[in-house]
Amino acid sequence: MITLEWGATEVEGLPPGKDFVLYPVGGHPWDRAAHGTRHSPGVQPGDVRELLERGATVIVLGLGMDERLRIAPQTLELLRKTGVEAHVRETRAAAALYNFLAAGGRPVGGLFHSTC
């Protein structure tokens, strides 16, 4: 389960932090710079590949609280090619959807940006 407010995220079983990568059996803080993710051009394919490699068949991407984080076109293409069920939402809505899907036993992964 994930709960968040501006700049602060709590994930059950993990230390509190700001931004998170979550997958079916765990997660970790999200270092957005690792794959070059910035507000623009947005979430990069490398961030999503990690979710796929860790067994996610449903992916939820948070756009930030003010929806300033974009999704790079290459990332959208990767999601389309893999055929996974993908959802892109404002971060609070993304967290609620993630919690709902995970509670239903779906192998869900997600990226959550807790600020802008």
Secondary structure, 3 states (H helix, E strand, C coil): CEEEECCEEEECCCCCECCEEEECCEEEECCHHHHCCECCCEECHHHHHHHHHCCCCEEEEECCCCCCCCECHHHHHHHHHHCCEEEEECHHHHHHHHHHHHHCCCCEEEEECCCC
